Amino acid sequence: MKTILVDDMLLDMRLFELKVKDVPDFEIVGKFKNPLEAIEYAKNNVVDFAMLDIDMPCINGIELAKQLRQIRSDIIIVFATAHPKFAVEAMKMKADYIIFKPFDRDDIVDVIRRAKLFQQWQRKRYYFRTFGMFDMLIDGKSVRFHSAKAKELMALCVWRNGSPVTIYEIVERLWGEELADTPERTGYRRAIKELADTLKSYDAESLFIRERGSIRIDMSQCESDYQSFWNGEMDAVCQFQGSFMEQYSWAEAAVYSLEERKQVILSRNN
């Protein structure tokens, strides 16, 4: 988990860092005395976990947590404070955990363990990676499709974000306009079957919905960097670097709208 520490006491941050240095899958990516600097960092970088002091100058930890949640709704917020009087206010803003200073290593490791479990629980089983090369992951592992066309068909459905994809569009995108109105277009049937068979082999057939003259994917069961991007989540916005499903030529048309949307989002947050 990519983690930031925000505390106006450098010694407290240093002690925390020493106590977690050997904790696996836990990376401190930023340490800030100034909460405003932490906000700017979170706007442009992935942050999974934030350990915040509450009693700080400029803005307090409660207000900082609210702003971090506006940037990324699923960020895990942990308050570390020496003042129990802040506990009620912290719980009101739905902090995930509170630990009291002085804390020991067991306190920290327990919070990190619980945070990892919570993070896993938050995530859906199916995830699509669209920035760069397209890939589908189930339970964190890459899916092996029955054919290249089946994988491309899945990519097309993900691009349509749950909207129906017509047979004509499948043929046009996967085989080209010259085959769209010819008898040779029947290859789409094989691609559809291979996609359905792939999902069935992973016990994921509930994703696949056939309708008259079209197919679609139930995206309510899935997550993707593409969905997160259009939801305005800053980590996904930063992950987009001008490449979208780059193995498919038909996906190039989406890059311009993604670039345009990214500039709008970044300008709003500056």
Contacts in CASP RR format, 6 or more apart in sequence:
PFRMAT RR
TARGET T0000
AUTHOR 0000-0000-0000
METHOD contacts of the structure
MODEL  1
MKTILVDDMLLDMRLFELKVKDVPDFEIVGKFKNPLEAIEYAKNNVVDFA
MLDIDMPCINGIELAKQLRQIRSDIIIVFATAHPKFAVEAMKMKADYIIF
KPFDRDDIVDVIRRAKLFQQWQRKRYYFRTFGMFDMLIDGKSVRFHSAKA
KELMALCVWRNGSPVTIYEIVERLWGEELADTPERTGYRRAIKELADTLK
SYDAESLFIRERGSIRIDMSQCESDYQSFWNGEMDAVCQFQGSFMEQYSW
AEAAVYSLEERKQVILSRNN
1 25 0 8 1.000
1 26 0 8 1.000
1 27 0 8 1.000
1 48 0 8 1.000
1 49 0 8 1.000
1 76 0 8 1.000
1 112 0 8 1.000
1 115 0 8 1.000
1 116 0 8 1.000
1 119 0 8 1.000
2 27 0 8 1.000
2 29 0 8 1.000
2 45 0 8 1.000
2 46 0 8 1.000
2 47 0 8 1.000
2 48 0 8 1.000
2 49 0 8 1.000
3 26 0 8 1.000
3 27 0 8 1.000
3 28 0 8 1.000
3 29 0 8 1.000
3 30 0 8 1.000
3 47 0 8 1.000
3 48 0 8 1.000
3 49 0 8 1.000
3 50 0 8 1.000
3 51 0 8 1.000
4 28 0 8 1.000
4 29 0 8 1.000
4 30 0 8 1.000
4 31 0 8 1.000
4 32 0 8 1.000
4 38 0 8 1.000
4 41 0 8 1.000
4 42 0 8 1.000
4 47 0 8 1.000
4 49 0 8 1.000
4 50 0 8 1.000
4 51 0 8 1.000
5 13 0 8 1.000
5 16 0 8 1.000
5 17 0 8 1.000
5 28 0 8 1.000
5 30 0 8 1.000
5 31 0 8 1.000
5 32 0 8 1.000
5 51 0 8 1.000
6 31 0 8 1.000
6 32 0 8 1.000
6 33 0 8 1.000
6 35 0 8 1.000
6 38 0 8 1.000
6 50 0 8 1.000
6 51 0 8 1.000
6 52 0 8 1.000
6 53 0 8 1.000
6 56 0 8 1.000
6 61 0 8 1.000
6 64 0 8 1.000
7 13 0 8 1.000
7 33 0 8 1.000
7 51 0 8 1.000
7 52 0 8 1.000
7 53 0 8 1.000
7 56 0 8 1.000
7 80 0 8 1.000
8 33 0 8 1.000
8 53 0 8 1.000
8 56 0 8 1.000
8 57 0 8 1.000
9 53 0 8 1.000
10 33 0 8 1.000
12 53 0 8 1.000
12 80 0 8 1.000
12 101 0 8 1.000
13 31 0 8 1.000
16 51 0 8 1.000
16 80 0 8 1.000
16 108 0 8 1.000
17 28 0 8 1.000
17 31 0 8 1.000
19 104 0 8 1.000
19 105 0 8 1.000
19 108 0 8 1.000
20 26 0 8 1.000
20 28 0 8 1.000
20 105 0 8 1.000
20 108 0 8 1.000
20 109 0 8 1.000
20 112 0 8 1.000
23 108 0 8 1.000
23 109 0 8 1.000
23 112 0 8 1.000
25 116 0 8 1.000
26 49 0 8 1.000
26 112 0 8 1.000
29 45 0 8 1.000
29 47 0 8 1.000
30 38 0 8 1.000
30 41 0 8 1.000
32 38 0 8 1.000
32 41 0 8 1.000
34 58 0 8 1.000
35 56 0 8 1.000
35 58 0 8 1.000
35 59 0 8 1.000
35 61 0 8 1.000
35 63 0 8 1.000
35 64 0 8 1.000
36 58 0 8 1.000
36 59 0 8 1.000
38 50 0 8 1.000
38 64 0 8 1.000
38 68 0 8 1.000
39 64 0 8 1.000
39 67 0 8 1.000
39 68 0 8 1.000
39 71 0 8 1.000
41 47 0 8 1.000
42 50 0 8 1.000
42 68 0 8 1.000
42 71 0 8 1.000
42 72 0 8 1.000
42 75 0 8 1.000
42 234 0 8 1.000
43 71 0 8 1.000
43 234 0 8 1.000
43 269 0 8 1.000
44 234 0 8 1.000
44 238 0 8 1.000
45 235 0 8 1.000
45 238 0 8 1.000
46 235 0 8 1.000
46 238 0 8 1.000
46 239 0 8 1.000
47 68 0 8 1.000
47 72 0 8 1.000
47 75 0 8 1.000
47 235 0 8 1.000
48 75 0 8 1.000
48 76 0 8 1.000
48 119 0 8 1.000
49 75 0 8 1.000
49 76 0 8 1.000
49 78 0 8 1.000
49 112 0 8 1.000
49 115 0 8 1.000
50 65 0 8 1.000
50 68 0 8 1.000
50 75 0 8 1.000
50 76 0 8 1.000
50 77 0 8 1.000
50 78 0 8 1.000
51 78 0 8 1.000
51 80 0 8 1.000
52 61 0 8 1.000
52 64 0 8 1.000
52 65 0 8 1.000
52 77 0 8 1.000
52 78 0 8 1.000
52 79 0 8 1.000
52 80 0 8 1.000
53 61 0 8 1.000
53 79 0 8 1.000
53 80 0 8 1.000
53 81 0 8 1.000
54 60 0 8 1.000
54 61 0 8 1.000
54 62 0 8 1.000
54 79 0 8 1.000
54 81 0 8 1.000
54 83 0 8 1.000
54 86 0 8 1.000
54 89 0 8 1.000
54 90 0 8 1.000
55 61 0 8 1.000
55 81 0 8 1.000
55 82 0 8 1.000
55 83 0 8 1.000
55 86 0 8 1.000
56 64 0 8 1.000
59 67 0 8 1.000
61 79 0 8 1.000
62 86 0 8 1.000
62 89 0 8 1.000
62 90 0 8 1.000
62 93 0 8 1.000
65 77 0 8 1.000
65 79 0 8 1.000
65 93 0 8 1.000
65 95 0 8 1.000
66 93 0 8 1.000
68 75 0 8 1.000
68 77 0 8 1.000
69 75 0 8 1.000
69 77 0 8 1.000
71 234 0 8 1.000
71 269 0 8 1.000
72 233 0 8 1.000
72 234 0 8 1.000
72 235 0 8 1.000
73 233 0 8 1.000
74 119 0 8 1.000
74 122 0 8 1.000
76 96 0 8 1.000
76 97 0 8 1.000
76 115 0 8 1.000
76 118 0 8 1.000
76 119 0 8 1.000
77 95 0 8 1.000
77 96 0 8 1.000
77 97 0 8 1.000
78 95 0 8 1.000
78 96 0 8 1.000
78 97 0 8 1.000
78 98 0 8 1.000
78 99 0 8 1.000
78 111 0 8 1.000
78 115 0 8 1.000
79 86 0 8 1.000
79 90 0 8 1.000
79 95 0 8 1.000
79 97 0 8 1.000
79 98 0 8 1.000
79 99 0 8 1.000
80 98 0 8 1.000
80 99 0 8 1.000
80 100 0 8 1.000
80 101 0 8 1.000
80 103 0 8 1.000
81 87 0 8 1.000
81 90 0 8 1.000
81 98 0 8 1.000
81 100 0 8 1.000
81 101 0 8 1.000
82 100 0 8 1.000
82 101 0 8 1.000
82 102 0 8 1.000
84 100 0 8 1.000
87 98 0 8 1.000
90 98 0 8 1.000
91 98 0 8 1.000
96 115 0 8 1.000
96 118 0 8 1.000
97 111 0 8 1.000
97 114 0 8 1.000
97 115 0 8 1.000
99 107 0 8 1.000
99 108 0 8 1.000
99 111 0 8 1.000
123 223 0 8 1.000
124 221 0 8 1.000
124 222 0 8 1.000
124 223 0 8 1.000
125 138 0 8 1.000
125 139 0 8 1.000
125 204 0 8 1.000
125 221 0 8 1.000
126 136 0 8 1.000
126 137 0 8 1.000
126 138 0 8 1.000
126 204 0 8 1.000
126 207 0 8 1.000
126 221 0 8 1.000
126 222 0 8 1.000
126 223 0 8 1.000
127 136 0 8 1.000
127 137 0 8 1.000
127 138 0 8 1.000
127 140 0 8 1.000
127 222 0 8 1.000
127 223 0 8 1.000
127 224 0 8 1.000
128 134 0 8 1.000
128 135 0 8 1.000
128 136 0 8 1.000
128 137 0 8 1.000
128 158 0 8 1.000
128 222 0 8 1.000
128 223 0 8 1.000
128 224 0 8 1.000
128 225 0 8 1.000
128 226 0 8 1.000
129 135 0 8 1.000
129 136 0 8 1.000
129 137 0 8 1.000
129 224 0 8 1.000
129 225 0 8 1.000
130 155 0 8 1.000
130 158 0 8 1.000
130 159 0 8 1.000
130 224 0 8 1.000
130 225 0 8 1.000
130 226 0 8 1.000
130 244 0 8 1.000
130 245 0 8 1.000
131 225 0 8 1.000
131 226 0 8 1.000
131 229 0 8 1.000
131 239 0 8 1.000
131 240 0 8 1.000
131 241 0 8 1.000
131 242 0 8 1.000
131 243 0 8 1.000
131 244 0 8 1.000
132 243 0 8 1.000
132 244 0 8 1.000
132 245 0 8 1.000
132 246 0 8 1.000
133 245 0 8 1.000
133 246 0 8 1.000
133 247 0 8 1.000
134 151 0 8 1.000
134 155 0 8 1.000
134 158 0 8 1.000
134 245 0 8 1.000
134 246 0 8 1.000
134 247 0 8 1.000
134 248 0 8 1.000
134 251 0 8 1.000
135 142 0 8 1.000
135 143 0 8 1.000
136 142 0 8 1.000
136 143 0 8 1.000
136 145 0 8 1.000
136 151 0 8 1.000
136 154 0 8 1.000
137 143 0 8 1.000
138 202 0 8 1.000
138 204 0 8 1.000
143 198 0 8 1.000
143 202 0 8 1.000
144 198 0 8 1.000
145 151 0 8 1.000
145 154 0 8 1.000
145 194 0 8 1.000
145 195 0 8 1.000
145 198 0 8 1.000
146 194 0 8 1.000
146 195 0 8 1.000
146 197 0 8 1.000
146 198 0 8 1.000
147 190 0 8 1.000
147 191 0 8 1.000
147 194 0 8 1.000
149 174 0 8 1.000
149 187 0 8 1.000
149 190 0 8 1.000
149 191 0 8 1.000
149 194 0 8 1.000
150 191 0 8 1.000
150 194 0 8 1.000
150 195 0 8 1.000
150 197 0 8 1.000
150 198 0 8 1.000
152 174 0 8 1.000
152 191 0 8 1.000
152 248 0 8 1.000
153 170 0 8 1.000
153 174 0 8 1.000
153 191 0 8 1.000
153 192 0 8 1.000
153 195 0 8 1.000
154 195 0 8 1.000
154 198 0 8 1.000
154 217 0 8 1.000
155 245 0 8 1.000
155 248 0 8 1.000
155 251 0 8 1.000
156 165 0 8 1.000
156 169 0 8 1.000
156 170 0 8 1.000
156 173 0 8 1.000
156 174 0 8 1.000
156 248 0 8 1.000
156 250 0 8 1.000
157 165 0 8 1.000
157 215 0 8 1.000
157 216 0 8 1.000
157 217 0 8 1.000
158 217 0 8 1.000
158 219 0 8 1.000
158 222 0 8 1.000
158 224 0 8 1.000
158 226 0 8 1.000
159 226 0 8 1.000
159 245 0 8 1.000
159 251 0 8 1.000
159 254 0 8 1.000
160 216 0 8 1.000
161 219 0 8 1.000
161 226 0 8 1.000
161 227 0 8 1.000
161 230 0 8 1.000
162 216 0 8 1.000
162 217 0 8 1.000
162 218 0 8 1.000
162 219 0 8 1.000
163 216 0 8 1.000
164 211 0 8 1.000
164 214 0 8 1.000
164 215 0 8 1.000
164 216 0 8 1.000
165 214 0 8 1.000
165 215 0 8 1.000
165 216 0 8 1.000
166 213 0 8 1.000
166 214 0 8 1.000
167 188 0 8 1.000
167 213 0 8 1.000
167 214 0 8 1.000
168 180 0 8 1.000
170 188 0 8 1.000
170 191 0 8 1.000
170 192 0 8 1.000
170 215 0 8 1.000
171 179 0 8 1.000
171 180 0 8 1.000
171 185 0 8 1.000
171 187 0 8 1.000
171 188 0 8 1.000
172 180 0 8 1.000
173 250 0 8 1.000
174 188 0 8 1.000
174 191 0 8 1.000
175 184 0 8 1.000
175 185 0 8 1.000
175 187 0 8 1.000
175 188 0 8 1.000
179 185 0 8 1.000
192 210 0 8 1.000
192 215 0 8 1.000
195 208 0 8 1.000
196 205 0 8 1.000
196 208 0 8 1.000
199 205 0 8 1.000
199 207 0 8 1.000
199 208 0 8 1.000
206 218 0 8 1.000
206 221 0 8 1.000
207 217 0 8 1.000
207 218 0 8 1.000
207 221 0 8 1.000
207 222 0 8 1.000
208 215 0 8 1.000
208 217 0 8 1.000
208 218 0 8 1.000
209 215 0 8 1.000
209 216 0 8 1.000
209 217 0 8 1.000
209 218 0 8 1.000
219 227 0 8 1.000
225 236 0 8 1.000
225 239 0 8 1.000
225 240 0 8 1.000
226 236 0 8 1.000
226 244 0 8 1.000
228 235 0 8 1.000
228 236 0 8 1.000
229 236 0 8 1.000
229 237 0 8 1.000
229 239 0 8 1.000
229 240 0 8 1.000
229 258 0 8 1.000
229 261 0 8 1.000
229 262 0 8 1.000
230 261 0 8 1.000
232 265 0 8 1.000
234 265 0 8 1.000
234 269 0 8 1.000
237 262 0 8 1.000
237 265 0 8 1.000
237 266 0 8 1.000
240 258 0 8 1.000
240 262 0 8 1.000
242 255 0 8 1.000
242 258 0 8 1.000
242 259 0 8 1.000
243 255 0 8 1.000
244 251 0 8 1.000
244 252 0 8 1.000
244 254 0 8 1.000
244 255 0 8 1.000
244 258 0 8 1.000
245 251 0 8 1.000
245 254 0 8 1.000
END
